[in-house]
C-alpha cells in the first residue's frame, strides 16, 4: 500500500471526513433508519427476554424470530412516521433516543418493565426519589446507546417537500409499513401468537414504543381524572357509645416497599423486628397487596372496590376511606414522609414532614422515618374526639436502602452504600434492606409506646406496607412488575395490629381468636372495612366479612 493511501487513514483526516459528512434524508427515511437502529441495538432487554422464553427454537423458531424482527421494525417505523414532522423531527427523535437508552439501562439493570403503571410511577416520583435512580452507572448507557445515533442525527440534513407532496409520501409510507407489519405477523402467526399470548408482558420491553404508548395512556388517564369526584359514605355515622367513653385514636402506618419474607415476625431467618416481637402485636402473616407499585396500591387499599374493582380513572376522582371517616365525624390527619397520598387525602388535613423538617433526621435525599414522630403528640392533643392519623413512610424505598436507616440501627453488614445496586453483592443489598426493616420496627415500637401511655385515649396501631420488593432474585430488583408476572416478593407484604387494653375491652375482642385468624390469607382489600370496624362506623359501604377484627367478639 502506498504512503499516499496510508495517509488517507490519518486520524485528523478521518475526523475531518466525518465532520464533512452531511447526508440528506427524507423524514420517512430517517424514520426507517431510526427503527432499524432500535431493532438491532436499542432493544437488548427485549430480545434477551424473548429468547429466554424458549419459544423460538430450531428452524421454525428462527423464522418466527425473523418475522418478529420485521414486525417490530415496521411498527416502530410506523410510530416514528406518526411522531416525526418538520423541524420537530430531530429534537423528538433525540429525546426518544435518550429516553430509550435510559429505559434499556433500567430494564437491564433492575429487570423492570415500562408499562403504564411504571410510567405513572416515574411521572409522580419527586426529585429526591428520582435522584437515587440517576446513578453514575446511567451515564455509560447513555453514551453507548444514544451517543452514536445522536452524532449521526446531528449530521443529517432533512429534505424538505411541498406540503401536498409531503402528505402524500407520508401516507404512502404509513400504508406500506402497515402492510409490512401485517405480512410479517401473518407469516409467523402460529409461533408469534403463542409467544405474545403466553408472555404478554414482553410488549412492555419494546423501546421506545413502550415509553410512547405508556406515557400517552398515563397522561390520558390523568386528564380523565379531572371530572367530578365520587362521593363515598355520606351515610356514615359512628355507632353510639356509652357515656364517658374515651375517644378512639388509630395510628395507621402505611409502609413503603417492605416485603413479607424479610419481616422478622413472619419467621424470617433474621430477627428484623426485635422490638415488635416483645410487644403484644397481632401479626398477619399472609397478606397480599393490591399492586406492585405505590401508584396502584395506595389508592386501591383506601378504596371499597378492592383489587378486583380497581379502576385507575375511577379512583383518581373518588373519595376514599379517609373521607368516609371524615363524613362520620372522625378527624383525619395525613402525615407524609414520601411523595404524597396519591389523591386519597385530597381536601383533608395534611402535614408534609419533608417540607417542614430539619435536623439530623433529614438530609439532601430526604428524611428518615423518625421525623414522623416529631409533633405527633401535639397533633393528638389538638383533637378532643375520635381521630385517625396516617403516617406515610419512606420505609424501604429503593434503591438507596442504606439511606433509610439511622446509624444506631445498622446491625447487618457489610452493606451496599451505593444507589447502583448492580455494583454490590446481593448479600450487601439484603443487609442494607434488612437494616431499613429494623428502622420500621423501631418506628412502630415507638408509636406503640406513645399510644400505651395515653390514658386519655383508646389507642390502636395498624401497619401495612403498600407493596414488596425484589432484591436480586432471578435478576430482578425494585418493584412495579406487571401483576401477572410479578413474583411474590413484590406482592406479599407485612401487616401488624396493636390495640390498647382499653380499646380491646371496649370492643369486646377475643385476642386469642384474633391471633388464630391472623395466619389466614388477607389482603389490602380488607383495610377499608377493618378501619371502619375499629371506629364503629356504620355505612352501607361496610362489609363485616372483610373486617379483620370481626367475628372475634368475646
N, C-alpha and C positions, 0 to 999 in steps of 0.2 A: 504494500500500500504506500502511496506516495506521501511525502511530507505535506503536500497541499491537501490531500484527502484527510490526513490525520488532523490537520488544523481545523477542519470543519467541526470537530468534536471538542474544541476548546471550551471550557465552562463558560467563559464570557460570551462566546458566540452562541452557545446553546441558550443561555439566558436571554440574549438579545433576540434570537429567533422566537423564543416563547413569548416575549413581550410584544413582538411584532405580529404574532399570530392573532388574527381577529376574524374568525369565520362569521358568515352571515347565515342565519337560520330563520325560518318562519316560526311563529309561536307554536304551530302544530308539531313541527319537527322538534322543537325544544321539549314539548310535552312527551314525545316518543322517547327521546334520549333520556329525559329525567326518569320516566317509568322504567326503562331498561336498567338504569343505574340502581334504582331502588330494588328491582327484582334480583339483580345479581350481587349487589354489595350492601344494600341497606336493609335487608330483612333476614339477617343471620339467625336471630332467635326464632323467627317463623319457620325457616327451613329446618332448623335443628329440631324443633318440636314436631314438625310433620314427619320427618324420618324416624324420630324416636317412637312414634306410634306403631311402627312396624307394618303399617297398612300398605305401603308401596314397596313391595319386594318382587324380585325376579323381573323378567322381561315385561309382563303386564304392568308391574309397578313402575318400571322405568318409563313406559309410555304414558301412564297416568301422571307421573311427575312432570313430564314434558308438557302435557296438556294443562296441568295446574300452573306451570310457569307461564305459559302463553295466556291463560285465563287471568292470572294476577297482573301480568303486563298490560293486557287490554283494558281491564277495569281501572287500573291506576292511571293509564294514559287517558282514558275517558274522563276520569276525575280531574286530571290536570288540564284537559281541554275546556272543562267547565270553569276552572278556577283562574287560569292564566289568560289575562287580557291586557293588551296595550302596554302602557307604561308601568302598570302594576304587576306585570308578569314576572319581572326579575325579582322585585322585593318579596312577592308572595312565595316564589319558589325558594328563595334564600331562607325565608322563615321556615318553610316546610323541611328543608334540608337540615337546619339546626335543630328543629323540634324532633325530626326523625332520628337524628344522631343521639340526642338526649334520651329519647324513648328506647332506642335499642340498647343503650348503656344500662338503663334501669331494668329493662326486661331481662337482659342477660345477667346482670349482677344480682338481682333480687328475685327473679322469677315471677314478676308481676305481669298483669295483663291490662292493657289500656281499653277497658270498656267504659260505658257511660258513668258508672259509679266511681271508677278510678279518676276519671276526668273531673267529676264533681269534687272529689277529694282535693285534687290539685287546685281547682278554682277557688275553693274555700279554705285552703291552707294559709295561715298567716305567715308573715315574714320570718318570724323566729323559727317556725317549724320548717319552712322551706329552706332556710339557711343550712339546716342539718343535712339535707339531701344534696346540697350544692358543694359536695366534697371535691378536692383536687383531682380525684380519680375520674371525674367527669371530663376534665379538660382533654386528656389524650383521646377519649372517644370522639369529642367534637372535632379535634384536629384530624383524626384518622378518617372518620366517616364523612364529615362535612367539608373539610379543608379542600381536597382536590376538586370536587364538583363546584364549590363556591369560586375557586380560582377560574375554572373553565367558564362558569356563568358570567364572571366579570369581564371576560374577554369577548364574549359573543355579542354580535350585533343582531338585533331583531329586525327582520324585513317588515316593512310597512305596506299594507294593502289598502285599497279603497274600501270604504265600509261595506258596500254591497258585495264585492268580491270576497272580502274577509269573512262575512257572514256565511256565504255560500261554501267557501272552503272549510270553515269550521263545522258546518252542518254535515258536510261530506265526511269529514274526519270522524265525527261522532258516530255517524251511521256505520262507517267501516269498522270502527272499534267495537261497536255493539255487535256487529255480525261476527267479528273475530272472537269475541268473548263467548257468544252463543255457540259458535262452531267448536271451540276448544272444550267447552263444558259438555257438549253432546258427545264429542269424540271420546272423552274419558269418563262418561257419565257413571258407568257402573262402579268404578273404583272411587271416583271423586265424591259421588253422592253418599257412599258408605262412610268415607273419611269425614266429611263435613257433618253427617248426621250423628256419628258417634263422638266427634270431637268438635262440637260447635264453638268451643272457646278459642279455636285456632284463628278465627277471623279477627279476634282482638289483638293479634300479633302482627297483622299485615300493616306495615308502616309505609307512608303516612296516612293511608286510608282510615286506619283505626282512629287516629287522632282527629281527623276532619269530621268523620261521622259521629264519634262520641261527643265531641265538642258541640257540634250543631244540635245534637239531641239534648245535651245538658242545658244549653242556652235556651232552647225552645221550651224545655221544662220549667226553667226559671221564669220565662215570660208568662207561662200558663199559671204560675203561682200568684199572679197579681190580682186575681179575682176576689170576690167577697169571701171572707173567712167562714168556715163551717163552725157553727156554734155547737158546743157539746155540753151536756149536763146542766141545762137551765133548771131542771127539776131537782138538782142535787141539794140535799139538806143533811145536816148532822143529826143523827138519832139522839133523842132526849136522854140526858144523863142525870144521875142522882144529884140533888142539891149539894154544893160544896165539893164536887168532883174537881180534881186538879186538871189544868189544861194539858192537852196532849202535845208532845213535841216529837216529831220524827226527823232525824237527820238521814237523808238519803245520799249516800256517796256513790256517784257514778264513776266507775273506774275507767281506765283507758288502756287498751291493748294488753290486758293481763289474761293469760290463758290458764285454763283449769289444771293442766298437767304439771305446772310449776308451782301450784298452790299447796303449801305445806299441809293444810287441813284435809286435803284430798289424798293424802298418803304419798306425796312426793318424797323421793329419797333424801332430800334435804329438808330441814325444818326452816322454811321461808316465812312461817307465820308463828314465831315463838311466843309473842305476846297474846295473840288471839287464842292460841292453844291453852293459855292459862285463864281465859275468860269464859263465861258461860254462854258462848255463842252457839247458835244452830247453824251448821254448815250444810248447804245444799250442794251435793257432790256431783250431780249430773244435770247441768244447766246448759241449754243451747241458746245462742244469741240469735237475734233477728237477721243479722247480716254480718259481713266480714269487714265492714268499714263504719266509721262514726256517722258518715252521711246517711247511711241506711239505718243502722241500729238505733241511734238516738231518737229520731222521730218515731220509729216503729215501736220501741219499748214504752213510750209515753202515750201510745195510741190504743184505743179499744179494738182496733181492727186486727191487730196481730200480724204475724208474718204472712199468713195465708191471704189476708186482705190488704197487704202492703201496696200502696199506690203513691209513688213519689209526688205526682202532681196534686193529688188529693191532700196528702199530709202537709204539703208546703203551704197550703192556705186553710189549715184546720186548727182548731183549738186542741189542747192536749189534756192529759191527766191533771196538769198543774192548774189549768183554767177551770176544770170541773171542781177541784178543791176550792179554788177561789170563789166560785159561784156558791159553794156550800158554806162559805164564811171562814174557811181555813186560810190563814195568812201564808203566802208563799214567797220565799226568797231564794234566788239562784245566785250562788257564789261561784265564780268561774276562774279557773286557773288553766284554761285551754282556749280554744279558738271560737268559743261561743256555744249557744244552746241549740243551734240549727233550727230555730223557729219555735221550739217547744215552750219557751218562756216569754214570747212576744207580749208586750203590754204589762208584764208583771215586774216586780222589783228585782233588779239585777245588780250585783256587785262584781266588777271585773278586778280581780286581785292583781293582774298584770298591770292594769292602768294606775292603780293606787299604791302598789307595794314598793318597798325599797329595803335595802339592808342585806344581811347575809344570805337570806333565802333566795334572793334574786340575782341574776347576772344577765349578761347580754343575750343569752339564749333563752331566758325566761326564768320563772320562779319555781322552786321546788314546792312540793305539796304542803309542807308545813305552814306555808303562808296562809292556807285556808283556815287555820285555827286562830289567826290574828283577828281580834274583834268579834269572834264568834259568840262569846258570852254576852257581849254588849248587844249584838243583834237579837239574841234570845230575850234579853231584858226589855227590849223595845216593844215587844208584843205580849199583851196580857192573856190572850186566848190561844186556841189551837194554832199550831204552826208547823209548816214543813220547810226545812232548809235543805237545799240541794247543794252538795259540794262536788263540783265537776273537776276531776283531777287531770293533771298532765300524765300521771301514772307511769306506765312503761312505754310511753310514746317513743318509737324508734326513728332513726337508727341510733340516736345518742342516748342509749340506756345509761351510760356512765354519768350523764349529767343529771339524772333523776334522783341520785342518792346522796344524802349528807355524808360527810367523811366518817362520822362515827358509826354508820351502818354498812360500810363496805367490808363485809366479812368474807366474801368469797373471792378468791384470786387464783391466778393472775387475771386481770380484767382487760377488756377491749376499750381503750380510751380514745378511739377514733370513730368518726361518723361513717367511715368507709368500712363496713363490716367485712368485706371481702379481704381486707388486709390482715384480719385477725384469725386466729384459730377458732374453731367452733366452741371449744371449751371456754375461751376467753369471752366470747359473745354471751354464752349462757351464764357465766359468772356475773357479768355486768347486769344482765337481765334479772337474775335472782337477787342481786343486791337491791335493784329497784323494787322488787316484790317486798323485800324487807321494809322499804320505806312506806309502802302502803299498809303493811301490817302495823307499823309504828303509828301511822296516822289514825287508823281505825281504833287502835287500842286507846289512844289519847282522847278520841271522841267519846268512847265508852266511859272512860274515867270522868270526863266532864259531865256526861249525862247522869252518871250514877250519883254524883254529889249534888245534883239539882233536886232537892226535896220538894221544890215548888212545882215540878212538872212530872207528868208520867211520860218518861222518855223512851225512845227506841232508836236503834240504828239499823239501817238496811243498806247493804253494799252489794253492788253487782257491776261487773265490767261490761263495756259495750261490745267488745269482740276480742278474739285472741290474736295470736301472732305466730308466724313461722320463724324458727331460729336455725335455719340451715338444713332441715330435713329435706331430702331429695332436691337439694339445691335451691330451696325456696326460703326467702326472707321477707320480713314485714308482713303485710296483710292486704286485704282488698281483692283477693282472687274471686272470680265468679262463683256463686254459691255451689253450682253443680259440680265443680271440680276442686273446691277449697277443701283442704284437709281439716280434720277435727281440731288441730292446733289453732286454727283461725275461727272455729265455730263454738268450741266449748269454753265456757267462762266460769269463774268462781262467783259464788254468792253466799253471803252470811247475813244472819239476823241476830239482833240482841234486843231484849225488852227488859225494861226496869221491872223490879218486883211489883211496883205499884201498878204499872200498865198490865202486866201479866195477870194480876189479881182482878183488876177491873174488867179485863176481857175474858176472865174465867177460862184461860187457855191451859190445857194439859201439856206441859213441856215435854214429857216422855212421848206423848202421841206425836207432837210436832217433830221431835228428833227421829221417830220411826218413819215419818213421811219424807224426811229430808233426803233420803237416798233414792227416792223415786224420780223418774225423769221430770224435769221442769224446764221452763223457757222464759224468755223475755216477755212472751205473751201474757204471763201471769202477774207482771209487775203492776199494771194498771189496776187490776181488781184487788190485789193484795194490799196496796196502799189505801185504796178506798175502804177496804175492810178494817184496816188498822185505825182509821179515823171514824169508823162507824157511819160512813156516808151512804145515804140511801139515794139511789138514782136508777132509772131504767137501764142504764149502761152497765151496771154492776152484775157480774156473774159469780155466784158463790163457788161454782165448780172450778173456777180459775183463781180463787183466792187461796194462796199457800197456807194461810192460817186458819181457814175454816175447817169444820169437821173435827176439831180437837177441843171442843168445849168441855171444861172439867165438870 
